[in-house]
């Protein structure tokens, strides 16, 4: 073999060896949850949900209201059979009274509605945080895969250059080797473009959820810590508790609605006749007869109790969902750690095999199959690193799903 061609080929193989020793994953930065949440909570959809929660808080001030007093004024004129004339004026001031237990039930329902609005806000924030973090993780994973494939393309191009040198030198290089390498490079360039498109689509999805312009930088990936996930403080659990509270309030309101409506009033009457004026002062008590209301209230009571049982079932469902999400995240993280460890071990073995190949090539035993043995080793190393990257991406996606179950206070502290 020509020495120059051999030197070029060995140089290319050496660059392959350097590339195979690269780390599978870049170092993970520090915890960026605060920055991530600040970017999230500036989203228009989150701001709208926050305003709705504020509106529910303002409505608490109008709960448990007492009806306004009523004023009734009546005047009449009478002409008697003997053409006697008299004028009568009547003024009545009455105060409708709320049904017993109605005001307390209304206040409790307003508190439940406020809690539900806050839980809905946290639920939306958690859902959006999960989707944004997943999209950022997918974009980062696609970028890493594109970068790794780009490195492999550069190494394959170095080998292609070495083959071309051998062909131009008239040594034992084969045209088929050149065409095969060119085909591999073209296929990988297409894969790189696909990965770049996936990264761009994922980043665009994250920006769409956040409601920001395409030129705005996305926050770094962030996932809640396990200490930020507690069964009784998730948005789903708080929402279920608020619904149960609302159902209890509806039970009280149904019970109150079966009671009669009452009102008290003071009446002043003056009658002016030819014989003089007559003044009358009276006290009035009015009530309705709840014959039909009690039947309707009984139906409302049964419905409220059913809603309360449904809220309890929702609470149990939220607990199971949280346990399932935690299990998936732990399993995905364990798999990612295992994939990274196995990737490093596999690369060590491939490096040893590659070193043996290099020594054989340096000793002058450069057979036609040496080139594609090197390519095969490169592909194995790349495939191993790709699996580790995908496992890490899957773990981050599973951990991002925990935003749906993060503590409600986590979003309120950053609001």
Number of C-alpha atoms within 10 A of each C-alpha: 15 12 12 13 22 20 14 19 24 20 15 21 27 16 15 24 21 10 17 24 14 14 13 23 14 9 7 7 9 8 14 13 16 14 14 19 20 14 15 25 20 14 18 14 18 19 16 12 19 21 14 17 20 14 13 20 17 13 14 18 11 11 17 18 13 13 10 10 13 12 13 10 12 10 12 10 11 12 10 8 7 6 8 10 13 17 15 17 15 17 15 18 16 19 18 18 17 19 17 17 16 21 18 17 23 21 19 23 25 24 21 24 22 23 23 24 23 25 24 21 26 30 25 17 27 27 19 22 29 25 21 29 26 26 24 28 25 23 25 21 24 24 19 22 23 24 15 20 22 17 16 23 21 15 22 23 17 19 27 22 18 25 25 20 20 22 16 11 15 13 15 14 20 14 11 9 18 17 12 13 21 16 12 14 21 13 12 18 17 11 16 21 12 14 21 19 16 19 24 17 15 21 22 19 18 23 22 14 18 22 14 17 10 11 7 8 10 17 19 16 21 26 23 21 13 11 8 18 20 15 20 15 18 27 28 29 26 24 27 25 22 23 25 23 22 27 25 21 24 23 23 21 25 25 20 21 23 22 20 18 17 16 17 15 17 15 17 15 17 16 17 15 14 9 7 8 12 11 12 10 12 10 12 12 12 14 12 11 12 15 11 9 15 18 12 14 20 16 11 19 22 13 15 22 16 13 19 23 14 16 22 17 13 19 22 14 15 22 18 13 16 22 14 12 18 19 13 17 21 15 14 21 20 15 17 22 16 14 22 22 14 15 23 20 12 16 25 15 13 19 20 13 14 22 15 12 19 19 12 14 18 13 9 11 13 18 12 12 10 16 21 14 14 21 20 12 19 24 15 16 25 22 15 19 26 22 17 24 25 18 22 23 24 21 22 24 22 24 25 27 25 25 29 26 29 31 26 27 14 19 19 13 9 12 14
